[in-house]
């Protein structure tokens, strides 16, 4: 029965048996509207307990999907409200590597400098180690 406030109120039996299986009035209303069986329980989303208006009933799958959409919308809204950085983050300053390492030898080369003894030794050691790996 249609009500004046836009609901469709069920006034029949609570359950109906079809082919020896019992269905609730909400399951029948859902399947009649959607064209497929509901997943999980069919619940009324409005305040009218016996309402079977197609827009007022949902199954578990529809409720899960709705909840995921609400969560995604909330995350988008929160991201939009997040304060933007007003100043760029301070640049990371790397200290020059200490002499005696292959990395420091590269710094010497970039500057056009000759390698110091410690860096020369570090490069020589690295080359020997690489050549051993190639022999293995």
Backbone as CSV, one residue per row, in Angstrom:
resi,resn,N_x,N_y,N_z,CA_x,CA_y,CA_z,C_x,C_y,C_z
1,UNK,0.842,-1.164,0.000,0.000,0.000,0.000,0.896,1.239,0.000
2,UNK,0.643,2.159,-0.958,1.394,3.414,-1.030,0.906,4.355,0.064
3,UNK,1.873,5.040,0.676,1.514,6.011,1.710,1.686,7.413,1.149
4,UNK,1.121,8.385,1.807,1.198,9.768,1.339,2.602,10.343,1.432
5,UNK,3.428,9.765,2.310,4.784,10.298,2.480,5.834,9.571,1.636
6,UNK,5.414,8.836,0.591,6.348,8.255,-0.364,6.853,6.861,-0.054
7,UNK,6.255,6.180,0.881,6.666,4.815,1.208,5.705,3.827,0.573
8,UNK,6.149,2.576,0.464,5.283,1.485,0.033,5.272,0.504,1.189
9,UNK,4.177,0.430,1.858,4.066,-0.391,3.071,3.517,-1.776,2.730
10,UNK,4.215,-2.821,3.197,3.777,-4.204,3.015,2.727,-4.528,4.058
11,UNK,1.619,-5.067,3.616,0.533,-5.390,4.555,0.203,-6.878,4.542
12,UNK,0.939,-7.664,3.773,0.652,-9.099,3.673,1.432,-9.905,4.690
13,UNK,1.597,-11.186,4.366,2.335,-12.103,5.233,3.804,-11.691,5.297
14,UNK,4.457,-12.049,6.394,5.882,-11.732,6.580,6.766,-12.602,5.683
15,UNK,6.333,-13.828,5.425,7.113,-14.744,4.597,6.180,-15.462,3.640
16,UNK,6.716,-15.783,2.482,5.940,-16.476,1.456,6.756,-17.676,1.015
17,UNK,6.129,-18.808,0.848,6.810,-20.021,0.438,6.637,-20.220,-1.063
18,UNK,7.764,-20.373,-1.755,7.760,-20.637,-3.189,8.662,-21.843,-3.423
19,UNK,8.084,-22.890,-4.039,8.829,-24.136,-4.282,9.497,-24.660,-3.013
20,UNK,8.743,-24.661,-1.948,9.182,-25.168,-0.641,10.293,-24.349,0.008
21,UNK,10.514,-23.177,-0.486,11.501,-22.286,0.126,10.785,-21.036,0.597
22,UNK,11.172,-20.577,1.769,10.523,-19.417,2.361,11.312,-18.147,2.041
23,UNK,10.593,-17.096,1.616,11.197,-15.811,1.291,10.490,-14.731,2.102
24,UNK,11.250,-13.743,2.570,10.620,-12.625,3.274,10.020,-11.675,2.237
25,UNK,9.105,-10.851,2.696,8.493,-9.881,1.785,9.525,-8.912,1.230
26,UNK,10.574,-8.636,1.981,11.622,-7.734,1.490,12.446,-8.410,0.380
27,UNK,12.754,-9.703,0.566,13.494,-10.428,-0.466,12.713,-10.444,-1.778
28,UNK,11.418,-10.668,-1.695,10.580,-10.704,-2.895,10.531,-9.329,-3.549
29,UNK,10.346,-8.290,-2.754,10.292,-6.928,-3.296,11.627,-6.565,-3.954
30,UNK,12.718,-6.946,-3.327,14.043,-6.658,-3.873,14.223,-7.363,-5.213
31,UNK,13.966,-8.676,-5.256,14.147,-9.453,-6.484,13.226,-8.948,-7.594
32,UNK,11.997,-8.571,-7.246,11.059,-8.062,-8.255,11.576,-6.755,-8.858
33,UNK,12.201,-5.907,-8.066,12.696,-4.621,-8.562,14.026,-4.767,-9.290
34,UNK,14.974,-5.502,-8.729,16.327,-5.569,-9.270,16.501,-6.640,-10.341
35,UNK,15.624,-7.636,-10.328,15.750,-8.702,-11.320,16.727,-9.794,-10.939
36,UNK,17.216,-9.778,-9.720,18.106,-10.843,-9.231,17.911,-10.995,-7.726
37,UNK,18.346,-12.154,-7.229,18.200,-12.434,-5.800,19.133,-11.519,-4.998
38,UNK,18.720,-11.135,-3.810,19.583,-10.298,-2.972,20.747,-11.088,-2.395
39,UNK,21.786,-10.359,-2.022,22.928,-10.933,-1.320,22.772,-10.580,0.153
40,UNK,22.721,-11.594,1.001,22.569,-11.339,2.435,21.180,-10.838,2.765
41,UNK,21.074,-10.194,3.903,19.776,-9.689,4.369,19.339,-8.452,3.598
42,UNK,18.042,-8.348,3.384,17.468,-7.142,2.781,16.942,-6.304,3.926
43,UNK,17.413,-5.064,4.006,17.012,-4.171,5.089,16.308,-2.943,4.539
44,UNK,15.428,-2.394,5.357,14.765,-1.143,5.035,15.655,-0.006,5.508
45,UNK,15.937,0.925,4.621,16.830,2.033,4.942,16.089,3.236,5.517
46,UNK,14.777,3.244,5.418,14.002,4.366,5.946,13.482,4.001,7.338
47,UNK,12.749,4.911,7.941,12.225,4.696,9.295,10.931,3.887,9.330
48,UNK,10.364,3.563,8.183,9.111,2.811,8.129,9.462,1.326,8.046
49,UNK,9.200,0.604,9.104,9.619,-0.786,9.235,9.167,-1.679,8.093
50,UNK,7.934,-1.584,7.664,7.398,-2.475,6.638,7.490,-1.892,5.232
51,UNK,8.314,-0.887,5.025,8.431,-0.254,3.715,9.192,-1.165,2.757
52,UNK,8.668,-1.305,1.542,9.348,-2.080,0.503,9.567,-1.226,-0.747
53,UNK,9.561,0.094,-0.589,9.829,0.982,-1.724,11.208,0.608,-2.275
54,UNK,11.343,0.420,-3.601,12.625,-0.014,-4.182,13.817,0.857,-3.785
55,UNK,13.594,2.150,-3.589,14.697,3.028,-3.208,14.964,3.012,-1.707
56,UNK,14.157,2.295,-0.957,14.315,2.266,0.501,14.833,0.934,1.018
57,UNK,15.029,-0.059,0.140,15.535,-1.360,0.583,16.883,-1.640,-0.086
58,UNK,17.753,-2.319,0.650,19.080,-2.655,0.137,19.476,-4.040,0.618
59,UNK,20.339,-4.680,-0.162,20.913,-5.943,0.298,22.329,-5.662,0.804
60,UNK,22.998,-6.696,1.299,24.329,-6.519,1.893,25.340,-5.968,0.885
61,UNK,25.261,-6.433,-0.358,26.201,-5.979,-1.379,26.031,-4.484,-1.668
62,UNK,24.795,-4.026,-1.778,24.549,-2.600,-2.021,25.024,-1.752,-0.843
63,UNK,24.803,-2.240,0.375,25.244,-1.475,1.548,26.761,-1.395,1.605
64,UNK,27.429,-2.510,1.286,28.895,-2.504,1.269,29.421,-1.522,0.232
65,UNK,28.827,-1.534,-0.968,29.247,-0.627,-2.032,29.027,0.829,-1.626
66,UNK,27.879,1.100,-1.027,27.571,2.458,-0.573,28.589,2.908,0.474
67,UNK,28.929,2.008,1.412,29.890,2.352,2.461,31.271,2.644,1.867
68,UNK,31.676,1.857,0.854,32.961,2.094,0.204,32.972,3.445,-0.512
69,UNK,31.837,3.791,-1.164,31.752,5.080,-1.840,31.815,6.226,-0.839
70,UNK,31.151,6.069,0.288,31.195,7.114,1.316,32.607,7.279,1.872
71,UNK,33.287,6.149,2.099,34.651,6.196,2.604,35.575,6.889,1.607
72,UNK,35.440,6.543,0.324,36.268,7.169,-0.705,35.990,8.663,-0.779
73,UNK,34.721,9.050,-0.694,34.372,10.474,-0.737,34.948,11.208,0.468
74,UNK,34.920,10.567,1.637,35.479,11.195,2.836,36.996,11.368,2.701
75,UNK,37.666,10.384,2.106,39.114,10.489,1.914,39.458,11.611,0.937
76,UNK,38.655,11.743,-0.130,38.887,12.815,-1.096,38.672,14.169,-0.421
77,UNK,37.603,14.277,0.367,37.318,15.535,1.063,38.434,15.877,2.044
78,UNK,38.923,14.874,2.766,39.993,15.117,3.733,41.269,15.553,3.024
79,UNK,41.550,14.945,1.868,42.743,15.320,1.112,42.621,16.746,0.583
80,UNK,41.410,17.129,0.194,41.196,18.482,-0.326,41.344,19.525,0.774
81,UNK,41.033,19.153,2.004,41.126,20.087,3.117,42.502,20.124,3.761
82,UNK,43.368,19.180,3.379,44.705,19.133,3.979,45.462,20.396,3.599
83,UNK,46.150,20.997,4.564,46.881,22.226,4.259,48.046,21.947,3.308
84,UNK,48.233,22.836,2.373,49.353,22.712,1.461,50.577,23.333,2.120
85,UNK,51.728,22.852,1.763,52.960,23.423,2.298,53.126,24.825,1.729
86,UNK,53.283,25.793,2.600,53.435,27.166,2.128,54.863,27.436,1.669
87,UNK,55.806,26.795,2.319,57.192,26.960,1.931,57.706,25.612,1.462
88,UNK,58.534,25.621,0.455,59.084,24.335,0.044,59.950,23.757,1.157
89,UNK,59.971,22.467,1.213,60.774,21.810,2.234,62.240,22.166,2.025
90,UNK,62.969,22.254,3.105,64.384,22.596,3.021,65.110,21.537,2.204
91,UNK,66.000,21.999,1.362,66.754,21.073,0.530,67.661,20.228,1.409
92,UNK,67.765,18.990,1.037,68.646,18.093,1.779,70.071,18.386,1.353
93,UNK,70.900,18.649,2.316,72.296,18.949,2.032,73.117,17.720,2.375
94,UNK,73.763,17.202,1.355,74.616,16.034,1.578,76.030,16.514,1.862
95,UNK,76.627,15.923,2.852,78.015,16.250,3.124,78.880,15.532,2.099
96,UNK,79.959,16.173,1.740,80.866,15.520,0.799,81.452,14.289,1.450
97,UNK,81.621,13.241,0.669,82.234,12.052,1.250,83.690,12.339,1.635
98,UNK,84.077,11.678,2.692,85.451,11.861,3.153,86.410,11.174,2.199
99,UNK,87.585,11.727,2.109,88.599,11.121,1.263,88.893,9.706,1.758
100,UNK,89.254,8.868,0.814,89.528,7.476,1.141,88.380,6.575,0.714
101,UNK,87.436,7.128,-0.032,86.303,6.337,-0.527,86.175,6.547,-2.027
102,UNK,85.600,5.569,-2.731,85.389,5.751,-4.172,84.491,6.953,-4.476
103,UNK,83.517,7.234,-3.607,82.636,8.373,-3.828,83.414,9.682,-3.749
104,UNK,84.353,9.752,-2.828,85.166,10.971,-2.718,86.057,11.121,-3.940
105,UNK,86.497,10.003,-4.494,87.309,10.066,-5.707,86.505,10.688,-6.844
106,UNK,85.227,10.386,-6.920,84.379,10.987,-7.954,84.257,12.494,-7.757
107,UNK,84.187,12.938,-6.501,84.111,14.377,-6.224,85.384,15.061,-6.716
108,UNK,86.529,14.442,-6.440,87.793,14.999,-6.936,87.741,15.137,-8.452
109,UNK,87.266,14.077,-9.139,87.220,14.100,-10.597,86.271,15.173,-11.108
110,UNK,85.095,15.323,-10.448,84.130,16.339,-10.873,84.711,17.739,-10.752
111,UNK,85.553,17.933,-9.769,86.168,19.252,-9.563,87.395,19.457,-10.451
112,UNK,87.791,18.393,-11.152,88.988,18.496,-11.988,90.265,18.381,-11.190
113,UNK,90.175,17.840,-9.997,91.343,17.706,-9.120,91.990,16.339,-9.319
114,UNK,93.269,16.288,-8.970,93.938,14.988,-8.968,93.507,14.239,-7.711
115,UNK,93.504,12.913,-7.799,93.115,12.103,-6.645,94.186,12.172,-5.565
116,UNK,93.751,12.327,-4.337,94.686,12.262,-3.213,95.074,10.801,-3.015
117,UNK,96.099,10.564,-2.210,96.570,9.196,-2.007,95.483,8.294,-1.427
118,UNK,94.674,8.801,-0.479,93.638,7.979,0.166,92.568,7.586,-0.850
119,UNK,92.163,8.518,-1.702,91.136,8.213,-2.704,91.699,7.283,-3.777
120,UNK,92.980,7.489,-4.150,93.598,6.607,-5.135,93.614,5.174,-4.605
121,UNK,93.927,5.013,-3.356,93.964,3.674,-2.749,92.552,3.063,-2.714
122,UNK,91.536,3.879,-2.413,90.163,3.381,-2.346,89.681,2.913,-3.718
123,UNK,90.026,3.681,-4.757,89.620,3.295,-6.115,90.351,2.032,-6.528
124,UNK,91.633,1.935,-6.218,92.418,0.747,-6.569,91.841,-0.496,-5.906
125,UNK,91.459,-0.360,-4.633,90.865,-1.491,-3.911,89.540,-1.895,-4.541
126,UNK,88.719,-0.920,-4.905,87.421,-1.214,-5.512,87.593,-1.917,-6.854
127,UNK,88.574,-1.489,-7.637,88.823,-2.114,-8.942,89.275,-3.550,-8.747
128,UNK,90.173,-3.804,-7.782,90.626,-5.169,-7.515,89.453,-6.063,-7.115
129,UNK,88.582,-5.525,-6.254,87.425,-6.310,-5.806,86.495,-6.630,-6.976
130,UNK,86.290,-5.661,-7.840,85.427,-5.903,-9.013,86.043,-6.925,-9.954
131,UNK,87.336,-6.871,-10.123,87.956,-7.831,-11.020,87.902,-9.240,-10.453
132,UNK,87.931,-9.387,-9.134,87.770,-10.716,-8.508,86.357,-11.248,-8.742
133,UNK,85.376,-10.357,-8.680,84.004,-10.786,-8.919,83.870,-11.277,-10.348
134,UNK,84.537,-10.590,-11.284,84.460,-10.993,-12.687,85.128,-12.329,-12.942
135,UNK,86.155,-12.680,-12.129,86.852,-13.954,-12.298,86.047,-15.116,-11.749
136,UNK,85.185,-14.854,-10.781,84.454,-15.930,-10.114,83.369,-16.532,-10.966
